[in-house]
Amino acid sequence: MKKIIQELNPYIPEKPLQQLQEELGLEKIVRLSANENPYGTSPKVKEAILNWNYDLSNRYPDSSAQELRNLVAEKFSLDPSQIVFGVGLDEVIVMLSRVFLQPGDEELVSVPTFSEYALHAEIEEAVIKEVATKENGQIDFSALLKNITAKTKLVWLCNPNNPTGTYETVSSIEEFVKQVPKETMVLVDEAYIDFVTEENPTTAMNLTKKYPNIVVMRTFSKAYGLANFRVGYAVFSNQIAGEVQKVRLPYNVSSIAQTAAIAAFKDQSFVDEVVAKNAIERAKYEELFQKLGLKFYHSQANFIFFKADSAQELAQVLLKNGYLIRTGLRPSWLRLSIGTPDDNLKIQKIITDFLVS
Ligand SMILES: *Cc1c(COP(=O)(O)O)cnc(C)c1O
């Protein structure tokens, strides 16, 4: 076995809700620890799944996901061949690490951020260099630039960043890419970009036509509410996309997942509604945290990262009341996915009572 695998700390996935409910003896748990969509998915998805041709079960899926590819390409004015699909954005992270990293190469990450970037770099036996975000949670682009060496193959930018929720403008990303050596790939994870309401346009996708060393990633798991179907993708410059296709497993995205993603993608009004509701609810949390004097990062995502004394205790109190939130990302800090208005109201009361009592 590779030595690195024996030493590796794996990603710890969420427990099945049913199991957790039984363990805790609760009738209901609302999971607000994984940034899932509390409003479900588009009703059009259910219709499409029920109409899916079951007789295709013994046939391999369309390897190129042609219909979904064309829809995405059209919406974002891309060449369809720029897109590579994955079993969630997670698999795209694996593919990129596999393609670009050799043992001893360096990868730069702005921290705190999504742990999978470093995990897969470790598996490829690359060296991970961490650069702290600025005080306000924003990416410190000039510190990243200073840390790029001839060995740096990948720089990860999560935008908006998980867990801080902070957003970087397209122009600041372009300004950064311009100064990065051509041999260093800049990877922009836009898992939460749909939730940004402060800026328009928000995506860095079009930079892929100008700079061969930028990659932009998306997922259907968050704003589209399709976490269970596992569909994500990356947009590359035309030069790079074909190379990455070589490592993709030929039938990675099932037909039923493609069908679900197509239906969800066509129903942009569902996404628009989710985004609007999320923005209203997110503002209420910021208002509350301000009132309570809690430290938090200004979020443009569907979660908020905040600091509380006795954070573990607060998380336990929330859990006893049926709300599971994310602990363990940073001492005294908690990440809470924005829920439905009804749940948020209850959570805000629990937090207030906990802190004021
Ligand atoms: C949720 C998440 C992903 C993973 O998305 P999937 O498509 O469900 O694999 C990727 N990046 C970030 C930052 C995330 O939070």
Residues whose N, C-alpha, C, O or C-beta is under 5 A from the ligand:
A	BS01	LIG	V87 G88 L89 D90 F114 C158 N162 D189 A191 T219 S221 V231 G232
